Amino acid sequence: MGAVALATSIYFKTVYLVTRVVDGDTFETSDHMTIRFDTLDAPELTNCGGEQAKKELEKILVGKKVTLNVAAKDTFGRQIASVWSGKTWIDKKLMETGWVAYSSSTLDLKHILQNIDWKNQENKLGIYSELCTQYENKEKPKCVIKGNISGEWLHKGEKSYHFPGCIQYNLTRIEKYRGEQWFCSEKEAVAAGYTKSGGCGTKSWKP
């Protein structure tokens, strides 16, 4: 998920044939160009919802001809773009499946995609369903330690864990589509690269 932009917006009127989907937000054309959506993020293939997002994009795009509104080119050489097939805005169609999340974009000026993402969250659709977004671990009820990955700019990517008794524990959710996970012990969380949340103070988890 995510891309590093290097250029300003340009528009490609050329029509491209989509031959292959790499994952839920990236695809390739017949002339070997790689395109990543500017307006949305799909889970990594190894995360919850990753395979579902890829399958949805394959159904929507493979074999179709598209035009691009290119916002930038990233450090991997990919065109970062909003995608159209005829009069169909592919970004919107994919967002409506619920298997991708909204990404801040200069191309979604009317906040159409952002509003769809909010509705998906309200309706618990796709990545926001209990399959990928959880407040309790129904699969393994005894494993209650929540491993979170910060999305905040200043702390982006930082990993911390929380257990019952820690401040905000009940309000903290596990977003498995972002790679967050449950743990059965503090030792297990630390081994996975997580540190105890400051909201836990000096407490330790005892089942």
Phi and psi restraints in degrees (value plus and minus 20) as a CYANA .aco file:
   2 GLY   PHI      73.7   113.7
   2 GLY   PSI     133.1   173.1
   3 ALA   PHI    -172.3  -132.3
   3 ALA   PSI     132.4   172.4
   4 VAL   PHI    -121.8   -81.8
   4 VAL   PSI      95.4   135.4
   5 ALA   PHI    -103.3   -63.3
   5 ALA   PSI     122.9   162.9
   6 LEU   PHI    -144.7  -104.7
   6 LEU   PSI     -31.1     8.9
   7 ALA   PHI    -159.2  -119.2
   7 ALA   PSI     148.5   188.5
   8 THR   PHI    -111.0   -71.0
   8 THR   PSI     151.6   191.6
   9 SER   PHI     -85.8   -45.8
   9 SER   PSI     114.8   154.8
  10 ILE   PHI    -157.2  -117.2
  10 ILE   PSI     146.1   186.1
  11 TYR   PHI    -144.4  -104.4
  11 TYR   PSI     107.0   147.0
  12 PHE   PHI    -119.2   -79.2
  12 PHE   PSI      95.4   135.4
  13 LYS   PHI    -107.9   -67.9
  13 LYS   PSI     -30.9     9.1
  14 THR   PHI     -82.5   -42.5
  14 THR   PSI     125.0   165.0
  15 VAL   PHI    -113.7   -73.7
  15 VAL   PSI     112.7   152.7
  16 TYR   PHI    -139.0   -99.0
  16 TYR   PSI     123.2   163.2
  17 LEU   PHI    -114.9   -74.9
  17 LEU   PSI     104.7   144.7
  18 VAL   PHI    -103.1   -63.1
  18 VAL   PSI     103.6   143.6
  19 THR   PHI    -130.9   -90.9
  19 THR   PSI     -44.5    -4.5
  20 ARG   PHI    -174.5  -134.5
  20 ARG   PSI     119.5   159.5
  21 VAL   PHI    -122.2   -82.2
  21 VAL   PSI     105.7   145.7
  22 VAL   PHI    -102.3   -62.3
  22 VAL   PSI     -68.8   -28.8
  23 ASP   PHI    -176.3  -136.3
  23 ASP   PSI    -184.4  -144.4
  24 GLY   PHI     -89.2   -49.2
  24 GLY   PSI     -30.7     9.3
  25 ASP   PHI    -154.2  -114.2
  25 ASP   PSI      -5.7    34.3
  26 THR   PHI    -160.1  -120.1
  26 THR   PSI     118.0   158.0
  27 PHE   PHI    -166.1  -126.1
  27 PHE   PSI     149.4   189.4
  28 GLU   PHI    -142.1  -102.1
  28 GLU   PSI     133.9   173.9
  29 THR   PHI    -129.7   -89.7
  29 THR   PSI     151.9   191.9
  30 SER   PHI     -85.2   -45.2
  30 SER   PSI     -40.5    -0.5
  31 ASP   PHI    -118.6   -78.6
  31 ASP   PSI       2.8    42.8
  32 HIS   PHI      46.4    86.4
  32 HIS   PSI       7.3    47.3
  33 MET   PHI    -112.7   -72.7
  33 MET   PSI     118.6   158.6
  34 THR   PHI    -124.5   -84.5
  34 THR   PSI     109.1   149.1
  35 ILE   PHI    -138.4   -98.4
  35 ILE   PSI     113.1   153.1
  36 ARG   PHI    -140.2  -100.2
  36 ARG   PSI     116.1   156.1
  37 PHE   PHI     -83.2   -43.2
  37 PHE   PSI     115.2   155.2
  38 ASP   PHI     -99.5   -59.5
  38 ASP   PSI     -50.9   -10.9
  39 THR   PHI    -117.5   -77.5
  39 THR   PSI     -23.2    16.8
  40 LEU   PHI    -168.9  -128.9
  40 LEU   PSI     141.1   181.1
  41 ASP   PHI    -145.3  -105.3
  41 ASP   PSI     112.7   152.7
  42 ALA   PHI    -124.9   -84.9
  42 ALA   PSI     133.0   173.0
  43 PRO   PHI     -82.1   -42.1
  43 PRO   PSI     130.2   170.2
  44 GLU   PHI     -79.5   -39.5
  44 GLU   PSI     132.4   172.4
  45 LEU   PHI     -79.5   -39.5
  45 LEU   PSI     -47.7    -7.7
  46 THR   PHI    -103.7   -63.7
  46 THR   PSI     -27.8    12.2
  47 ASN   PHI    -117.6   -77.6
  47 ASN   PSI     144.7   184.7
  48 CYS   PHI     -77.5   -37.5
  48 CYS   PSI     108.6   148.6
  49 GLY   PHI      69.6   109.6
  49 GLY   PSI     -30.1     9.9
  50 GLY   PHI     -81.7   -41.7
  50 GLY   PSI     -67.2   -27.2
  51 GLU   PHI     -88.2   -48.2
  51 GLU   PSI     -58.4   -18.4
  52 GLN   PHI     -83.1   -43.1
  52 GLN   PSI     -62.0   -22.0
  53 ALA   PHI     -83.3   -43.3
  53 ALA   PSI     -61.9   -21.9
  54 LYS   PHI     -82.5   -42.5
  54 LYS   PSI     -64.1   -24.1
  55 LYS   PHI     -84.0   -44.0
  55 LYS   PSI     -58.4   -18.4
  56 GLU   PHI     -83.9   -43.9
  56 GLU   PSI     -63.3   -23.3
  57 LEU   PHI     -87.4   -47.4
  57 LEU   PSI     -56.2   -16.2
  58 GLU   PHI     -81.2   -41.2
  58 GLU   PSI     -64.1   -24.1
  59 LYS   PHI     -83.8   -43.8
  59 LYS   PSI     -57.1   -17.1
  60 ILE   PHI     -99.6   -59.6
  60 ILE   PSI     -56.2   -16.2
  61 LEU   PHI    -134.8   -94.8
  61 LEU   PSI     -54.9   -14.9
  62 VAL   PHI     -77.6   -37.6
  62 VAL   PSI     107.0   147.0
  63 GLY   PHI      67.5   107.5
  63 GLY   PSI     -23.0    17.0
  64 LYS   PHI    -113.2   -73.2
  64 LYS   PSI     135.0   175.0
  65 LYS   PHI    -117.7   -77.7
  65 LYS   PSI     115.4   155.4
  66 VAL   PHI    -152.1  -112.1
  66 VAL   PSI     138.5   178.5
  67 THR   PHI    -139.1   -99.1
  67 THR   PSI     137.6   177.6
  68 LEU   PHI    -145.4  -105.4
  68 LEU   PSI     119.2   159.2
  69 ASN   PHI    -126.3   -86.3
  69 ASN   PSI      79.6   119.6
  70 VAL   PHI    -107.9   -67.9
  70 VAL   PSI     105.1   145.1
  71 ALA   PHI    -112.3   -72.3
  71 ALA   PSI     -50.9   -10.9
  72 ALA   PHI    -190.2  -150.2
  72 ALA   PSI     156.3   196.3
  73 LYS   PHI    -145.5  -105.5
  73 LYS   PSI     111.7   151.7
  74 ASP   PHI    -114.8   -74.8
  74 ASP   PSI    -198.8  -158.8
  75 THR   PHI     -87.2   -47.2
  75 THR   PSI     -34.2     5.8
  76 PHE   PHI    -114.4   -74.4
  76 PHE   PSI     -18.4    21.6
  77 GLY   PHI      64.9   104.9
  77 GLY   PSI     -12.2    27.8
  78 ARG   PHI    -104.1   -64.1
  78 ARG   PSI     124.9   164.9
  79 GLN   PHI    -100.0   -60.0
  79 GLN   PSI     106.3   146.3
  80 ILE   PHI    -117.3   -77.3
  80 ILE   PSI      93.0   133.0
  81 ALA   PHI    -167.0  -127.0
  81 ALA   PSI     141.9   181.9
  82 SER   PHI    -115.5   -75.5
  82 SER   PSI     123.2   163.2
  83 VAL   PHI    -141.4  -101.4
  83 VAL   PSI     116.5   156.5
  84 TRP   PHI    -145.9  -105.9
  84 TRP   PSI     124.0   164.0
  85 SER   PHI    -146.1  -106.1
  85 SER   PSI      83.5   123.5
  86 GLY   PHI      43.1    83.1
  86 GLY   PSI    -145.5  -105.5
  87 LYS   PHI    -115.2   -75.2
  87 LYS   PSI     -15.9    24.1
  88 THR   PHI    -110.8   -70.8
  88 THR   PSI     103.1   143.1
  89 TRP   PHI    -103.7   -63.7
  89 TRP   PSI      84.7   124.7
  90 ILE   PHI     -83.0   -43.0
  90 ILE   PSI     -57.2   -17.2
  91 ASP   PHI     -74.1   -34.1
  91 ASP   PSI     -66.3   -26.3
  92 LYS   PHI     -86.4   -46.4
  92 LYS   PSI     -64.1   -24.1
  93 LYS   PHI     -82.7   -42.7
  93 LYS   PSI     -60.0   -20.0
  94 LEU   PHI     -91.1   -51.1
  94 LEU   PSI     -59.7   -19.7
  95 MET   PHI     -80.3   -40.3
  95 MET   PSI     -55.5   -15.5
  96 GLU   PHI     -87.2   -47.2
  96 GLU   PSI     -37.8     2.2
  97 THR   PHI     -93.6   -53.6
  97 THR   PSI     -43.3    -3.3
  98 GLY   PHI      68.7   108.7
  98 GLY   PSI     -22.3    17.7
  99 TRP   PHI    -115.9   -75.9
  99 TRP   PSI     -11.3    28.7
 100 VAL   PHI    -152.6  -112.6
 100 VAL   PSI     139.2   179.2
 101 ALA   PHI    -130.1   -90.1
 101 ALA   PSI     134.8   174.8
 102 TYR   PHI     -90.4   -50.4
 102 TYR   PSI     118.8   158.8
 103 SER   PHI    -137.9   -97.9
 103 SER   PSI     112.2   152.2
 104 SER   PHI     -69.7   -29.7
 104 SER   PSI     108.7   148.7
 105 SER   PHI    -164.7  -124.7
 105 SER   PSI     125.0   165.0
 106 THR   PHI    -102.5   -62.5
 106 THR   PSI     -28.8    11.2
 107 LEU   PHI    -113.0   -73.0
 107 LEU   PSI     -37.7     2.3
 108 ASP   PHI    -115.7   -75.7
 108 ASP   PSI      42.6    82.6
 109 LEU   PHI     -84.2   -44.2
 109 LEU   PSI     -50.1   -10.1
 110 LYS   PHI    -115.8   -75.8
 110 LYS   PSI     -11.8    28.2
 111 HIS   PHI      38.4    78.4
 111 HIS   PSI      10.1    50.1
 112 ILE   PHI     -83.7   -43.7
 112 ILE   PSI     -67.8   -27.8
 113 LEU   PHI     -89.8   -49.8
 113 LEU   PSI     -58.6   -18.6
 114 GLN   PHI     -81.8   -41.8
 114 GLN   PSI     -60.4   -20.4
 115 ASN   PHI     -86.2   -46.2
 115 ASN   PSI     -57.2   -17.2
 116 ILE   PHI     -84.9   -44.9
 116 ILE   PSI     -60.8   -20.8
 117 ASP   PHI     -81.9   -41.9
 117 ASP   PSI     -62.1   -22.1
 118 TRP   PHI     -81.9   -41.9
 118 TRP   PSI     -61.5   -21.5
 119 LYS   PHI     -85.1   -45.1
 119 LYS   PSI     -58.7   -18.7
 120 ASN   PHI     -80.8   -40.8
 120 ASN   PSI     -59.8   -19.8
 121 GLN   PHI     -86.0   -46.0
 121 GLN   PSI     -63.6   -23.6
 122 GLU   PHI     -82.3   -42.3
 122 GLU   PSI     -58.5   -18.5
 123 ASN   PHI    -110.2   -70.2
 123 ASN   PSI     -19.1    20.9
 124 LYS   PHI      33.3    73.3
 124 LYS   PSI      31.7    71.7
 125 LEU   PHI    -118.3   -78.3
 125 LEU   PSI     121.8   161.8
 126 GLY   PHI      39.4    79.4
 126 GLY   PSI    -138.9   -98.9
 127 ILE   PHI     -86.5   -46.5
 127 ILE   PSI     -35.8     4.2
 128 TYR   PHI    -114.9   -74.9
 128 TYR   PSI     -17.5    22.5
 129 SER   PHI     -96.2   -56.2
 129 SER   PSI     152.5   192.5
 130 GLU   PHI     -84.9   -44.9
 130 GLU   PSI     -35.4     4.6
 131 LEU   PHI     -83.3   -43.3
 131 LEU   PSI     -61.2   -21.2
 132 CYS   PHI    -137.8   -97.8
 132 CYS   PSI     -36.2     3.8
 133 THR   PHI    -144.9  -104.9
 133 THR   PSI      95.4   135.4
 134 GLN   PHI    -155.5  -115.5
 134 GLN   PSI     122.9   162.9
 135 TYR   PHI    -123.6   -83.6
 135 TYR   PSI     -40.3    -0.3
 136 GLU   PHI    -158.6  -118.6
 136 GLU   PSI     131.7   171.7
 137 ASN   PHI    -115.0   -75.0
 137 ASN   PSI      70.6   110.6
 138 LYS   PHI     -94.9   -54.9
 138 LYS   PSI     -44.7    -4.7
 139 GLU   PHI     -92.7   -52.7
 139 GLU   PSI     -61.9   -21.9
 140 LYS   PHI    -153.6  -113.6
 140 LYS   PSI      61.9   101.9
 141 PRO   PHI     -76.3   -36.3
 141 PRO   PSI     -45.9    -5.9
 142 LYS   PHI    -101.2   -61.2
 142 LYS   PSI     -33.2     6.8
 143 CYS   PHI    -117.7   -77.7
 143 CYS   PSI      71.1   111.1
 144 VAL   PHI    -128.4   -88.4
 144 VAL   PSI     -19.4    20.6
 145 ILE   PHI     -97.1   -57.1
 145 ILE   PSI     107.2   147.2
 146 LYS   PHI    -117.9   -77.9
 146 LYS   PSI     100.5   140.5
 147 GLY   PHI    -119.3   -79.3
 147 GLY   PSI      91.8   131.8
 148 ASN   PHI    -129.4   -89.4
 148 ASN   PSI     129.1   169.1
 149 ILE   PHI    -137.1   -97.1
 149 ILE   PSI     100.6   140.6
 150 SER   PHI     -87.2   -47.2
 150 SER   PSI     115.9   155.9
 151 GLY   PHI    -126.6   -86.6
 151 GLY   PSI     -21.4    18.6
 152 GLU   PHI     -90.1   -50.1
 152 GLU   PSI     123.6   163.6
 153 TRP   PHI     -76.1   -36.1
 153 TRP   PSI     -67.3   -27.3
 154 LEU   PHI     -90.3   -50.3
 154 LEU   PSI     -44.8    -4.8
 155 HIS   PHI    -143.4  -103.4
 155 HIS   PSI       1.0    41.0
 156 LYS   PHI     -75.2   -35.2
 156 LYS   PSI     106.6   146.6
 157 GLY   PHI      70.5   110.5
 157 GLY   PSI     -29.0    11.0
 158 GLU   PHI     -89.2   -49.2
 158 GLU   PSI     118.5   158.5
 159 LYS   PHI    -129.2   -89.2
 159 LYS   PSI     109.7   149.7
 160 SER   PHI    -159.3  -119.3
 160 SER   PSI     136.8   176.8
 161 TYR   PHI    -143.9  -103.9
 161 TYR   PSI     133.5   173.5
 162 HIS   PHI    -154.9  -114.9
 162 HIS   PSI     126.0   166.0
 163 PHE   PHI    -154.8  -114.8
 163 PHE   PSI     145.5   185.5
 164 PRO   PHI     -72.1   -32.1
 164 PRO   PSI     110.2   150.2
 165 GLY   PHI      87.5   127.5
 165 GLY   PSI     -39.8     0.2
 166 CYS   PHI     -98.3   -58.3
 166 CYS   PSI     127.6   167.6
 167 ILE   PHI     -79.5   -39.5
 167 ILE   PSI     116.9   156.9
 168 GLN   PHI      50.3    90.3
 168 GLN   PSI     -12.1    27.9
 169 TYR   PHI     -75.0   -35.0
 169 TYR   PSI     -67.8   -27.8
 170 ASN   PHI     -86.5   -46.5
 170 ASN   PSI     -43.4    -3.4
 171 LEU   PHI    -111.9   -71.9
 171 LEU   PSI     -28.5    11.5
 172 THR   PHI    -103.7   -63.7
 172 THR   PSI     111.2   151.2
 173 ARG   PHI    -134.1   -94.1
 173 ARG   PSI     136.0   176.0
 174 ILE   PHI    -118.5   -78.5
 174 ILE   PSI      97.1   137.1
 175 GLU   PHI    -121.6   -81.6
 175 GLU   PSI      68.9   108.9
 176 LYS   PHI     -85.8   -45.8
 176 LYS   PSI     -42.8    -2.8
 177 TYR   PHI     -89.5   -49.5
 177 TYR   PSI     -37.1     2.9
 178 ARG   PHI    -118.7   -78.7
 178 ARG   PSI     -19.4    20.6
 179 GLY   PHI      78.3   118.3
 179 GLY   PSI     -17.8    22.2
 180 GLU   PHI     -91.1   -51.1
 180 GLU   PSI     136.8   176.8
 181 GLN   PHI    -172.9  -132.9
 181 GLN   PSI     145.9   185.9
 182 TRP   PHI    -114.7   -74.7
 182 TRP   PSI     131.2   171.2
 183 PHE   PHI    -152.3  -112.3
 183 PHE   PSI     133.4   173.4
 184 CYS   PHI    -114.2   -74.2
 184 CYS   PSI     -39.3     0.7
 185 SER   PHI    -170.4  -130.4
 185 SER   PSI     139.4   179.4
 186 GLU   PHI     -84.0   -44.0
 186 GLU   PSI     -57.0   -17.0
 187 LYS   PHI     -78.9   -38.9
 187 LYS   PSI     -61.9   -21.9
 188 GLU   PHI     -85.3   -45.3
 188 GLU   PSI     -61.0   -21.0
 189 ALA   PHI     -85.9   -45.9
 189 ALA   PSI     -64.1   -24.1
 190 VAL   PHI     -82.6   -42.6
 190 VAL   PSI     -60.5   -20.5
 191 ALA   PHI     -83.3   -43.3
 191 ALA   PSI     -46.3    -6.3
 192 ALA   PHI    -108.9   -68.9
 192 ALA   PSI     -16.6    23.4
 193 GLY   PHI      75.9   115.9
 193 GLY   PSI      -7.2    32.8
 194 TYR   PHI    -117.5   -77.5
 194 TYR   PSI     127.9   167.9
 195 THR   PHI    -136.6   -96.6
 195 THR   PSI     132.7   172.7
 196 LYS   PHI     -84.5   -44.5
 196 LYS   PSI     114.8   154.8
 197 SER   PHI     -84.9   -44.9
 197 SER   PSI     125.2   165.2
 198 GLY   PHI     -81.6   -41.6
 198 GLY   PSI     -43.1    -3.1
 199 GLY   PHI     -92.2   -52.2
 199 GLY   PSI     -26.8    13.2
 200 CYS   PHI    -111.8   -71.8
 200 CYS   PSI     -32.4     7.6
 201 GLY   PHI      38.3    78.3
 201 GLY   PSI    -152.5  -112.5
 202 THR   PHI    -117.2   -77.2
 202 THR   PSI     -12.8    27.2
 203 LYS   PHI     -88.7   -48.7
 203 LYS   PSI     135.4   175.4
 204 SER   PHI    -146.5  -106.5
 204 SER   PSI     133.7   173.7
 205 TRP   PHI    -107.7   -67.7
 205 TRP   PSI     105.9   145.9
 206 LYS   PHI    -147.8  -107.8
 206 LYS   PSI      92.2   132.2
